[in-house]
Amino acid sequence: MLKLRHKILAATLLFTSPIFTIAQTTPSAPKATASAPKTLIDINSTNPEELKTLPGIGDAYAKRILDGRPYTSKDQLVSRGIIPQKTYDGIKNQIIAKHAPSK
């Protein structure tokens, strides 16, 4: 009886182990939101609430960004001392500084 239990256990492990291994190593499908392009936030025209959705931007940095307008390029956030380089590095791919149309 004990040998039969061992054989059943061995057969169960033999047939189920590869299934679990494949399931654990198979990459999941990408999320729909991950492949959708994000809209860039224009630091020259956005509101404080939208700025605060950016990582590392809270009330103080949002106010400094708004007070420093207009910007001719987004890297002026660092060159003017508005935000630190590390914070800029975290948001630079999510922002843009659109120029106002010339009159």
Salt bridges, closest charged atoms under 4 A:
ASP59 OD1 - LYS52 NZ 2.72
ASP67 OD2 - LYS63 NZ 2.70
ASP89 OD1 - LYS92 NZ 3.93
